[in-house]
Amino acid sequence: MSWHWEDPDSFCRTAARVHADHGRRARLDPVAAATPVFTRADLVDLPVTGVEFGTLTTEHPTGLAADLVRLHADGVSTEPGTLYRVDDARYFTALDVTAPLPFETGCVDWVYAEHLIEHVQPTAAIAWLGEVRRILSPGGLLRLSTPDLRRYAECYLRGGGFFAEHRRRMDSVIDAEAPMPARPAYMVNQIFYLYGHRWIYDADELRHALRAGGFGDGTITLRAYREGASPQVARLDRPLRNDESVYVEAINQ
């Protein structure tokens, strides 16, 4: 597969193929079907206490991974509306975050989403946040991360910053035909136009979206990498993205 840093459409097509390839698993066992939604009883029996959106697998011991991309194993593909045990280790369900979430109200204690919200239009993001608040139990925790527009703007204007380290990280995980371009304007443009991004946030823009989704302003807290109200949830932050990310938590009250 070819990665072309300066051809956003080609880059996104390659990224989609790679992501789909990562959906191959050794074993998939259906364990619950939404009728029409997953209930708290369905999840507690597994046990599942929370959902990590936008990932094919989660490192949380009682987490449910959820993604638009489906998993595959021996001719079996995950279907929306069914929850699967994956390789006798973790749980997964296929879903679309731009649609109503197939969970009953108040059925999970935490939700995590790393670099997901920037992939949908703002109206869809706000609707999803409203759905997240609905499925969280009272006092339930939402933790979000996303590329930080302020951090990119400051590095562009002042020079230096994290750009060089970020390029090194990207070159280490993406086998492109050439290194990631070093031009400051490119570094700003790529966060808008590569990866299928639709909207880039800073802390204030995230706060606006969370308020619009129904979270109270007093429940929203800016966090640092792997620091938060729940250490187990905060540990889901991936080190690859900590240089460019803003981290925010909100409590359902």
Secondary structure by P-SEA (a helix, b strand, c coil): cccccccaaaaaaaaaaaaaaacccccccccccccccccaaaaaaaccccccccccccccccbbbbccbbbbcccccccccccccccccbbbbbbbcccccccccccccbbbbccccccccaaaaaaaaaaaaaaccccbbbbbbcccaaaaaaaaaccccaaaaaaaaaaacccccccccccaaaaaaaaaccccccccccaaaaaaaaaaaccccccbbbbcccccccccccccccccccccbbbbbbbcc
